[in-house]
Amino acid sequence: MSKYLFIGLGNIGAEYANTRHNIGFDVINAFVLKHGGSFKVDRLAYVAEVKYKGKQVVCICPTTFMNLSGRAFKFWLDKTKVPLENTLTIVDDLALPLEKIRLRPSGTDAGHNGLKDIQNILGTDNYPKLRFGIGNNYPKGMQADFVLSKWTKAEEKVVLLKIEKCIEILESFIAAGIEQTMTSYNNISIKQ
C-alpha cells in the first residue's frame, strides 16, 4: 500500500492560531477532519493517520516551531519510510497573491525559514511543496508582523475557499499524482 506524509507548517500556541503563517496547520487540520482522523501528540509533532482511496496518509503539524520544522519532517520521514516524492509540505507564501495556490515537485525555500530548515536538514530542496499565497500587503519592514497577523474579515472568505481547494489538491496528489494535479490547479484564481 502506498503511503504519504503531509506536513503542515506553522507555530504551536493559541497566539498563532488563524494567522497567515499557520495556514499549513489549518489546511492539514481541515484535511484530517474531512477524512475522520484525529490528532495525537507524538514525537516533535501533532500526528494523525487517515486513509484516502486505500492509501495511508500520515499528517503532521510540527511542535518544534516554524524555524525548526526540519527536525520533525526528517523524524517522521524516517519513521514512516515514505519516499520523499510522496511527501507534501503545505506552507504560506508571501510571493503569491491571496487568490493563488502553487504546487511544485521541488524548489527553493524562497526566504521561508521553515522551508530553509527542512532544506538544511534534508540536504535538498527536491521535495513537493504546496504554497498558499498570503499576499504581501504590508509596509516596508513589517513582514514579520504581517505573516504573524490574523486574516482580515475581507480575506476570511477567500481563505476558507482556498482551504477547501487545498483539500482537493491533497486528494488529487494521492489519486492522480503531482503532474496532473499541477495542471489542474496551478492556474486557478480563487476569489470570493
CYANA upper distance limits for C-alpha pairs under 8 A (distance plus 0.5 A):
  1 MET  CA     54 GLY  CA      8.03
  1 MET  CA     55 LYS  CA      6.65
  1 MET  CA     56 GLN  CA      7.87
  2 SER  CA     55 LYS  CA      6.05
  2 SER  CA     56 GLN  CA      7.21
  3 LYS  CA     55 LYS  CA      6.42
  3 LYS  CA     56 GLN  CA      5.41
  3 LYS  CA     57 VAL  CA      6.36
  3 LYS  CA     58 VAL  CA      8.20
  3 LYS  CA     82 VAL  CA      6.45
  3 LYS  CA     86 ASN  CA      7.70
  4 TYR  CA     55 LYS  CA      8.06
  4 TYR  CA     56 GLN  CA      6.80
  4 TYR  CA     57 VAL  CA      5.17
  4 TYR  CA     58 VAL  CA      6.61
  4 TYR  CA     82 VAL  CA      6.55
  4 TYR  CA     83 PRO  CA      8.50
  4 TYR  CA     86 ASN  CA      5.62
  4 TYR  CA     87 THR  CA      6.25
  4 TYR  CA    174 ILE  CA      8.21
  5 LEU  CA     57 VAL  CA      6.31
  5 LEU  CA     58 VAL  CA      5.33
  5 LEU  CA     59 CYS  CA      6.33
  5 LEU  CA     60 ILE  CA      8.15
  5 LEU  CA     76 TRP  CA      8.47
  5 LEU  CA     77 LEU  CA      7.79
  5 LEU  CA     80 THR  CA      8.33
  5 LEU  CA     82 VAL  CA      7.05
  5 LEU  CA     86 ASN  CA      7.01
  5 LEU  CA     87 THR  CA      5.14
  5 LEU  CA     88 LEU  CA      7.03
  6 PHE  CA     28 ILE  CA      8.00
  6 PHE  CA     57 VAL  CA      7.67
  6 PHE  CA     58 VAL  CA      6.76
  6 PHE  CA     59 CYS  CA      5.21
  6 PHE  CA     60 ILE  CA      6.79
  6 PHE  CA     87 THR  CA      6.09
  6 PHE  CA     88 LEU  CA      5.36
  6 PHE  CA     89 THR  CA      6.44
  6 PHE  CA     90 ILE  CA      8.13
  7 ILE  CA     24 GLY  CA      8.03
  7 ILE  CA     28 ILE  CA      7.94
  7 ILE  CA     59 CYS  CA      6.47
  7 ILE  CA     60 ILE  CA      5.52
  7 ILE  CA     61 CYS  CA      6.54
  7 ILE  CA     62 PRO  CA      8.21
  7 ILE  CA     73 PHE  CA      7.66
  7 ILE  CA     87 THR  CA      8.01
  7 ILE  CA     88 LEU  CA      6.67
  7 ILE  CA     89 THR  CA      5.16
  7 ILE  CA     90 ILE  CA      6.67
  8 GLY  CA     23 ILE  CA      8.16
  8 GLY  CA     24 GLY  CA      4.42
  8 GLY  CA     25 PHE  CA      5.22
  8 GLY  CA     26 ASP  CA      8.20
  8 GLY  CA     27 VAL  CA      7.56
  8 GLY  CA     28 ILE  CA      6.16
  8 GLY  CA     59 CYS  CA      8.22
  8 GLY  CA     60 ILE  CA      6.84
  8 GLY  CA     61 CYS  CA      5.67
  8 GLY  CA     62 PRO  CA      8.03
  8 GLY  CA     89 THR  CA      6.38
  8 GLY  CA     90 ILE  CA      5.34
  8 GLY  CA     91 VAL  CA      7.09
  9 LEU  CA     21 HIS  CA      8.35
  9 LEU  CA     22 ASN  CA      6.94
  9 LEU  CA     23 ILE  CA      7.84
  9 LEU  CA     24 GLY  CA      5.07
  9 LEU  CA     25 PHE  CA      6.29
  9 LEU  CA     61 CYS  CA      6.78
  9 LEU  CA     62 PRO  CA      7.36
  9 LEU  CA     66 MET  CA      6.82
  9 LEU  CA     69 SER  CA      7.71
  9 LEU  CA     89 THR  CA      7.71
  9 LEU  CA     90 ILE  CA      6.66
  9 LEU  CA     91 VAL  CA      6.07
  9 LEU  CA    114 GLY  CA      7.58
 10 GLY  CA     21 HIS  CA      6.39
 10 GLY  CA     22 ASN  CA      4.60
 10 GLY  CA     23 ILE  CA      7.37
 10 GLY  CA     24 GLY  CA      6.44
 10 GLY  CA     25 PHE  CA      6.15
 10 GLY  CA     61 CYS  CA      7.67
 10 GLY  CA     62 PRO  CA      7.89
 10 GLY  CA     65 PHE  CA      7.19
 10 GLY  CA     66 MET  CA      5.83
 10 GLY  CA     91 VAL  CA      8.38
 11 ASN  CA     16 TYR  CA      6.65
 11 ASN  CA     21 HIS  CA      8.15
 11 ASN  CA     22 ASN  CA      6.76
 11 ASN  CA     62 PRO  CA      8.32
 11 ASN  CA     63 THR  CA      7.62
 11 ASN  CA     64 THR  CA      8.17
 11 ASN  CA     65 PHE  CA      5.19
 11 ASN  CA     66 MET  CA      5.89
 12 ILE  CA     16 TYR  CA      7.17
 12 ILE  CA     17 ALA  CA      8.32
 12 ILE  CA     62 PRO  CA      8.46
 12 ILE  CA     63 THR  CA      6.40
 12 ILE  CA     64 THR  CA      8.34
 12 ILE  CA     65 PHE  CA      6.79
 13 GLY  CA     17 ALA  CA      7.42
 16 TYR  CA     21 HIS  CA      8.39
 16 TYR  CA     22 ASN  CA      7.29
 16 TYR  CA    148 LEU  CA      7.36
 17 ALA  CA     22 ASN  CA      7.18
 17 ALA  CA    150 LYS  CA      8.49
 18 ASN  CA     22 ASN  CA      6.92
 18 ASN  CA     23 ILE  CA      7.74
 18 ASN  CA     26 ASP  CA      7.98
 18 ASN  CA    150 LYS  CA      6.21
 18 ASN  CA    151 TRP  CA      7.54
 19 THR  CA     23 ILE  CA      7.41
 19 THR  CA    147 VAL  CA      7.51
 19 THR  CA    148 LEU  CA      6.04
 19 THR  CA    149 SER  CA      5.70
 19 THR  CA    150 LYS  CA      4.62
 19 THR  CA    151 TRP  CA      6.72
 20 ARG  CA     92 ASP  CA      7.21
 20 ARG  CA    134 ILE  CA      7.02
 20 ARG  CA    146 PHE  CA      8.29
 20 ARG  CA    147 VAL  CA      5.69
 20 ARG  CA    148 LEU  CA      6.58
 20 ARG  CA    149 SER  CA      6.82
 20 ARG  CA    150 LYS  CA      6.64
 20 ARG  CA    151 TRP  CA      6.99
 21 HIS  CA     91 VAL  CA      8.20
 21 HIS  CA     92 ASP  CA      6.26
 21 HIS  CA    147 VAL  CA      5.68
 21 HIS  CA    148 LEU  CA      6.19
 21 HIS  CA    149 SER  CA      8.48
 22 ASN  CA     26 ASP  CA      7.01
 22 ASN  CA     91 VAL  CA      8.44
 22 ASN  CA     92 ASP  CA      7.91
 23 ILE  CA     27 VAL  CA      6.62
 23 ILE  CA     90 ILE  CA      8.28
 23 ILE  CA     91 VAL  CA      7.16
 23 ILE  CA     92 ASP  CA      6.62
 23 ILE  CA    132 PHE  CA      7.98
 24 GLY  CA     28 ILE  CA      6.78
 24 GLY  CA     61 CYS  CA      8.47
 24 GLY  CA     89 THR  CA      8.32
 24 GLY  CA     90 ILE  CA      5.26
 24 GLY  CA     91 VAL  CA      5.48
 24 GLY  CA     92 ASP  CA      7.25
 25 PHE  CA     29 ASN  CA      6.50
 25 PHE  CA     61 CYS  CA      6.41
 26 ASP  CA     30 ALA  CA      6.69
 26 ASP  CA    163 ILE  CA      8.14
 27 VAL  CA     31 PHE  CA      6.71
 27 VAL  CA     90 ILE  CA      8.04
 27 VAL  CA    163 ILE  CA      6.10
 27 VAL  CA    166 CYS  CA      7.28
 27 VAL  CA    167 ILE  CA      7.53
 28 ILE  CA     32 VAL  CA      6.63
 28 ILE  CA     59 CYS  CA      7.29
 28 ILE  CA     60 ILE  CA      8.13
 28 ILE  CA     61 CYS  CA      8.06
 28 ILE  CA     90 ILE  CA      8.45
 29 ASN  CA     33 LEU  CA      6.57
 30 ALA  CA     34 LYS  CA      6.59
 30 ALA  CA    163 ILE  CA      7.94
 30 ALA  CA    164 GLU  CA      8.50
 30 ALA  CA    167 ILE  CA      7.87
 31 PHE  CA     35 HIS  CA      6.88
 31 PHE  CA    167 ILE  CA      6.09
 32 VAL  CA     36 GLY  CA      6.73
 32 VAL  CA     37 GLY  CA      5.52
 32 VAL  CA     38 SER  CA      7.14
 32 VAL  CA     48 ALA  CA      7.53
 32 VAL  CA     49 GLU  CA      8.37
 32 VAL  CA     50 VAL  CA      7.26
 32 VAL  CA     59 CYS  CA      8.02
 33 LEU  CA     37 GLY  CA      6.24
 33 LEU  CA     38 SER  CA      7.45
 35 HIS  CA     50 VAL  CA      6.83
 35 HIS  CA     51 LYS  CA      7.79
 35 HIS  CA     52 TYR  CA      8.02
 36 GLY  CA     50 VAL  CA      7.61
 37 GLY  CA     48 ALA  CA      6.62
 37 GLY  CA     49 GLU  CA      6.82
 37 GLY  CA     50 VAL  CA      6.03
 38 SER  CA     48 ALA  CA      6.02
 38 SER  CA     49 GLU  CA      8.12
 39 PHE  CA     46 TYR  CA      6.29
 39 PHE  CA     47 VAL  CA      5.59
 39 PHE  CA     48 ALA  CA      4.99
 39 PHE  CA     49 GLU  CA      8.47
 40 LYS  CA     46 TYR  CA      6.01
 40 LYS  CA     47 VAL  CA      5.92
 40 LYS  CA     48 ALA  CA      6.99
 41 VAL  CA     45 ALA  CA      6.77
 41 VAL  CA     46 TYR  CA      5.11
 41 VAL  CA     47 VAL  CA      6.81
 42 ASP  CA     46 TYR  CA      6.40
 42 ASP  CA     47 VAL  CA      6.85
 43 ARG  CA     72 ALA  CA      8.26
 44 LEU  CA     62 PRO  CA      6.28
 44 LEU  CA     63 THR  CA      5.82
 44 LEU  CA     64 THR  CA      6.60
 44 LEU  CA     71 ARG  CA      8.10
 44 LEU  CA     72 ALA  CA      5.75
 45 ALA  CA     60 ILE  CA      6.42
 45 ALA  CA     61 CYS  CA      5.86
 45 ALA  CA     62 PRO  CA      4.49
 45 ALA  CA     63 THR  CA      5.16
 45 ALA  CA     64 THR  CA      7.79
 45 ALA  CA     72 ALA  CA      6.95
 46 TYR  CA     60 ILE  CA      6.06
 46 TYR  CA     61 CYS  CA      5.65
 46 TYR  CA     62 PRO  CA      6.77
 46 TYR  CA     63 THR  CA      7.24
 47 VAL  CA     58 VAL  CA      7.54
 47 VAL  CA     59 CYS  CA      6.20
 47 VAL  CA     60 ILE  CA      5.12
 47 VAL  CA     61 CYS  CA      7.20
 48 ALA  CA     58 VAL  CA      6.43
 48 ALA  CA     59 CYS  CA      5.70
 48 ALA  CA     60 ILE  CA      7.07
 49 GLU  CA     56 GLN  CA      7.51
 49 GLU  CA     57 VAL  CA      6.14
 49 GLU  CA     58 VAL  CA      5.06
 49 GLU  CA     59 CYS  CA      6.62
 50 VAL  CA     56 GLN  CA      6.58
 50 VAL  CA     57 VAL  CA      5.79
 50 VAL  CA     58 VAL  CA      7.14
 50 VAL  CA     59 CYS  CA      8.39
 51 LYS  CA     55 LYS  CA      5.89
 51 LYS  CA     56 GLN  CA      5.20
 51 LYS  CA     57 VAL  CA      6.30
 52 TYR  CA     56 GLN  CA      7.19
 52 TYR  CA     57 VAL  CA      7.70
 52 TYR  CA    171 GLU  CA      7.91
 52 TYR  CA    174 ILE  CA      8.29
 53 LYS  CA    174 ILE  CA      8.49
 53 LYS  CA    175 ALA  CA      7.52
 55 LYS  CA    174 ILE  CA      8.25
 58 VAL  CA     80 THR  CA      8.47
 62 PRO  CA     66 MET  CA      8.26
 62 PRO  CA     69 SER  CA      6.65
 62 PRO  CA     72 ALA  CA      6.23
 62 PRO  CA     73 PHE  CA      8.15
 63 THR  CA     72 ALA  CA      8.34
 64 THR  CA     68 LEU  CA      6.08
 64 THR  CA     69 SER  CA      6.52
 64 THR  CA     71 ARG  CA      8.26
 64 THR  CA     72 ALA  CA      7.60
 65 PHE  CA     69 SER  CA      6.95
 66 MET  CA    113 ASN  CA      7.57
 66 MET  CA    114 GLY  CA      5.46
 67 ASN  CA    113 ASN  CA      5.68
 67 ASN  CA    114 GLY  CA      5.12
 67 ASN  CA    116 LYS  CA      8.41
 67 ASN  CA    117 ASP  CA      6.75
 68 LEU  CA     72 ALA  CA      8.41
 68 LEU  CA    114 GLY  CA      6.96
 68 LEU  CA    117 ASP  CA      6.41
 68 LEU  CA    118 ILE  CA      8.25
 69 SER  CA     73 PHE  CA      6.81
 69 SER  CA    114 GLY  CA      6.04
 69 SER  CA    115 LEU  CA      8.11
 69 SER  CA    117 ASP  CA      6.75
 69 SER  CA    118 ILE  CA      6.59
 70 GLY  CA     74 LYS  CA      6.50
 70 GLY  CA    114 GLY  CA      7.80
 70 GLY  CA    115 LEU  CA      8.20
 70 GLY  CA    117 ASP  CA      5.57
 70 GLY  CA    118 ILE  CA      4.23
 70 GLY  CA    119 GLN  CA      7.77
 70 GLY  CA    120 ASN  CA      8.04
 70 GLY  CA    121 ILE  CA      6.15
 70 GLY  CA    122 LEU  CA      7.89
 71 ARG  CA     75 PHE  CA      6.58
 71 ARG  CA    118 ILE  CA      7.90
 71 ARG  CA    121 ILE  CA      7.56
 72 ALA  CA     76 TRP  CA      6.64
 73 PHE  CA     77 LEU  CA      6.44
 73 PHE  CA    118 ILE  CA      7.45
 74 LYS  CA     78 ASP  CA      6.58
 74 LYS  CA    118 ILE  CA      8.36
 74 LYS  CA    121 ILE  CA      7.77
 74 LYS  CA    122 LEU  CA      7.40
 75 PHE  CA     79 LYS  CA      6.57
 76 TRP  CA     80 THR  CA      6.32
 77 LEU  CA     81 LYS  CA      6.24
 77 LEU  CA     82 VAL  CA      6.37
 77 LEU  CA     83 PRO  CA      8.29
 77 LEU  CA     84 LEU  CA      8.12
 78 ASP  CA     82 VAL  CA      7.94
 82 VAL  CA     86 ASN  CA      6.83
 82 VAL  CA     87 THR  CA      7.64
 83 PRO  CA     87 THR  CA      7.57
 84 LEU  CA    127 TYR  CA      6.45
 84 LEU  CA    128 PRO  CA      8.48
 85 GLU  CA    105 PRO  CA      8.03
 85 GLU  CA    127 TYR  CA      6.44
 85 GLU  CA    128 PRO  CA      6.97
 86 ASN  CA    128 PRO  CA      8.41
 87 THR  CA    127 TYR  CA      7.47
 87 THR  CA    128 PRO  CA      6.87
 88 LEU  CA    127 TYR  CA      7.85
 88 LEU  CA    128 PRO  CA      5.59
 88 LEU  CA    129 LYS  CA      5.95
 88 LEU  CA    130 LEU  CA      7.30
 89 THR  CA    128 PRO  CA      6.95
 89 THR  CA    129 LYS  CA      5.23
 89 THR  CA    130 LEU  CA      6.51
 90 ILE  CA    129 LYS  CA      6.50
 90 ILE  CA    130 LEU  CA      5.28
 90 ILE  CA    131 ARG  CA      6.59
 90 ILE  CA    132 PHE  CA      7.78
 91 VAL  CA    129 LYS  CA      7.86
 91 VAL  CA    130 LEU  CA      6.82
 91 VAL  CA    131 ARG  CA      5.66
 91 VAL  CA    132 PHE  CA      6.51
 92 ASP  CA    131 ARG  CA      6.25
 92 ASP  CA    132 PHE  CA      5.33
 92 ASP  CA    133 GLY  CA      6.59
 92 ASP  CA    134 ILE  CA      6.78
 93 ASP  CA    112 HIS  CA      8.35
 93 ASP  CA    131 ARG  CA      6.16
 93 ASP  CA    132 PHE  CA      6.11
 93 ASP  CA    133 GLY  CA      5.33
 93 ASP  CA    134 ILE  CA      6.25
 93 ASP  CA    135 GLY  CA      7.88
 94 LEU  CA    133 GLY  CA      6.67
 94 LEU  CA    134 ILE  CA      5.94
 94 LEU  CA    135 GLY  CA      5.63
 94 LEU  CA    136 ASN  CA      5.89
 95 ALA  CA    133 GLY  CA      7.45
 95 ALA  CA    134 ILE  CA      8.35
 95 ALA  CA    135 GLY  CA      6.97
 95 ALA  CA    136 ASN  CA      7.39
 96 LEU  CA    100 LYS  CA      6.63
 96 LEU  CA    101 ILE  CA      8.00
 96 LEU  CA    132 PHE  CA      7.92
 96 LEU  CA    133 GLY  CA      4.79
 96 LEU  CA    134 ILE  CA      6.93
 96 LEU  CA    135 GLY  CA      6.08
 96 LEU  CA    136 ASN  CA      8.41
 97 PRO  CA    133 GLY  CA      5.59
 97 PRO  CA    134 ILE  CA      6.43
 97 PRO  CA    135 GLY  CA      4.62
 97 PRO  CA    136 ASN  CA      7.72
 98 LEU  CA    132 PHE  CA      8.21
 98 LEU  CA    133 GLY  CA      5.22
 98 LEU  CA    134 ILE  CA      5.10
 98 LEU  CA    135 GLY  CA      5.36
 98 LEU  CA    158 VAL  CA      8.31
 98 LEU  CA    159 VAL  CA      8.45
 99 GLU  CA    133 GLY  CA      7.18
 99 GLU  CA    158 VAL  CA      7.61
 99 GLU  CA    162 LYS  CA      8.22
 99 GLU  CA    189 SER  CA      5.65
 99 GLU  CA    190 ILE  CA      5.15
 99 GLU  CA    191 LYS  CA      6.38
100 LYS  CA    132 PHE  CA      7.28
100 LYS  CA    133 GLY  CA      5.81
100 LYS  CA    186 ASN  CA      8.33
100 LYS  CA    187 ASN  CA      8.40
100 LYS  CA    188 ILE  CA      7.41
100 LYS  CA    189 SER  CA      5.96
100 LYS  CA    190 ILE  CA      7.04
101 ILE  CA    130 LEU  CA      7.60
101 ILE  CA    131 ARG  CA      6.20
101 ILE  CA    132 PHE  CA      5.37
101 ILE  CA    133 GLY  CA      6.24
101 ILE  CA    162 LYS  CA      8.35
101 ILE  CA    185 TYR  CA      8.14
101 ILE  CA    186 ASN  CA      6.80
101 ILE  CA    188 ILE  CA      8.25
101 ILE  CA    189 SER  CA      8.41
102 ARG  CA    130 LEU  CA      6.24
102 ARG  CA    131 ARG  CA      5.56
102 ARG  CA    132 PHE  CA      7.26
102 ARG  CA    133 GLY  CA      8.36
102 ARG  CA    182 MET  CA      8.23
102 ARG  CA    185 TYR  CA      8.19
102 ARG  CA    186 ASN  CA      5.69
103 LEU  CA    128 PRO  CA      7.84
103 LEU  CA    129 LYS  CA      6.35
103 LEU  CA    130 LEU  CA      5.01
103 LEU  CA    131 ARG  CA      6.79
103 LEU  CA    178 ILE  CA      8.43
103 LEU  CA    181 THR  CA      8.43
103 LEU  CA    182 MET  CA      6.29
103 LEU  CA    185 TYR  CA      8.39
103 LEU  CA    186 ASN  CA      6.84
104 ARG  CA    128 PRO  CA      6.11
104 ARG  CA    129 LYS  CA      6.04
104 ARG  CA    130 LEU  CA      7.16
104 ARG  CA    178 ILE  CA      8.36
104 ARG  CA    182 MET  CA      7.71
105 PRO  CA    126 ASN  CA      7.36
105 PRO  CA    127 TYR  CA      6.31
105 PRO  CA    128 PRO  CA      4.55
105 PRO  CA    129 LYS  CA      6.99
105 PRO  CA    178 ILE  CA      7.57
106 SER  CA    125 ASP  CA      6.36
106 SER  CA    126 ASN  CA      4.83
106 SER  CA    127 TYR  CA      5.34
106 SER  CA    128 PRO  CA      5.64
106 SER  CA    129 LYS  CA      7.19
107 GLY  CA    125 ASP  CA      6.12
107 GLY  CA    126 ASN  CA      6.93
107 GLY  CA    127 TYR  CA      8.13
107 GLY  CA    129 LYS  CA      8.39
108 THR  CA    115 LEU  CA      8.46
108 THR  CA    125 ASP  CA      6.21
109 ASP  CA    113 ASN  CA      7.88
109 ASP  CA    115 LEU  CA      5.42
109 ASP  CA    116 LYS  CA      5.66
109 ASP  CA    119 GLN  CA      7.86
109 ASP  CA    125 ASP  CA      7.87
111 GLY  CA    116 LYS  CA      7.59
112 HIS  CA    116 LYS  CA      6.54
113 ASN  CA    117 ASP  CA      6.67
114 GLY  CA    118 ILE  CA      6.93
115 LEU  CA    119 GLN  CA      6.54
116 LYS  CA    120 ASN  CA      6.63
117 ASP  CA    121 ILE  CA      6.69
118 ILE  CA    122 LEU  CA      6.46
119 GLN  CA    123 GLY  CA      6.01
119 GLN  CA    124 THR  CA      5.71
119 GLN  CA    125 ASP  CA      5.75
120 ASN  CA    124 THR  CA      7.65
136 ASN  CA    143 GLN  CA      8.44
137 ASN  CA    146 PHE  CA      8.45
138 TYR  CA    142 MET  CA      6.62
138 TYR  CA    143 GLN  CA      7.04
138 TYR  CA    146 PHE  CA      6.74
139 PRO  CA    143 GLN  CA      8.14
142 MET  CA    146 PHE  CA      6.68
143 GLN  CA    147 VAL  CA      6.77
144 ALA  CA    148 LEU  CA      6.70
145 ASP  CA    149 SER  CA      6.52
151 TRP  CA    155 GLU  CA      6.41
151 TRP  CA    156 GLU  CA      6.54
152 THR  CA    156 GLU  CA      6.78
153 LYS  CA    157 LYS  CA      8.25
155 GLU  CA    159 VAL  CA      6.69
156 GLU  CA    160 LEU  CA      6.71
157 LYS  CA    161 LEU  CA      6.82
157 LYS  CA    192 GLN  CA      6.72
158 VAL  CA    162 LYS  CA      6.56
158 VAL  CA    190 ILE  CA      7.17
158 VAL  CA    191 LYS  CA      6.23
158 VAL  CA    192 GLN  CA      5.88
159 VAL  CA    163 ILE  CA      6.63
160 LEU  CA    164 GLU  CA      6.92
161 LEU  CA    165 LYS  CA      6.82
161 LEU  CA    190 ILE  CA      7.64
161 LEU  CA    192 GLN  CA      8.28
162 LYS  CA    166 CYS  CA      6.52
162 LYS  CA    190 ILE  CA      7.09
163 ILE  CA    167 ILE  CA      6.86
164 GLU  CA    168 GLU  CA      7.11
165 LYS  CA    169 ILE  CA      6.79
166 CYS  CA    170 LEU  CA      6.68
167 ILE  CA    171 GLU  CA      6.74
168 GLU  CA    172 SER  CA      6.53
169 ILE  CA    173 PHE  CA      6.44
169 ILE  CA    181 THR  CA      7.05
169 ILE  CA    185 TYR  CA      7.82
170 LEU  CA    174 ILE  CA      7.00
171 GLU  CA    175 ALA  CA      6.63
172 SER  CA    176 ALA  CA      5.73
172 SER  CA    177 GLY  CA      7.12
172 SER  CA    178 ILE  CA      8.32
172 SER  CA    181 THR  CA      6.32
173 PHE  CA    177 GLY  CA      5.13
173 PHE  CA    178 ILE  CA      5.72
173 PHE  CA    181 THR  CA      6.43
176 ALA  CA    180 GLN  CA      6.65
176 ALA  CA    181 THR  CA      7.18
177 GLY  CA    181 THR  CA      6.77
178 ILE  CA    182 MET  CA      6.50
179 GLU  CA    183 THR  CA      6.86
180 GLN  CA    184 SER  CA      6.71
181 THR  CA    185 TYR  CA      6.58
181 THR  CA    186 ASN  CA      8.46
182 MET  CA    186 ASN  CA      5.73
183 THR  CA    187 ASN  CA      8.17
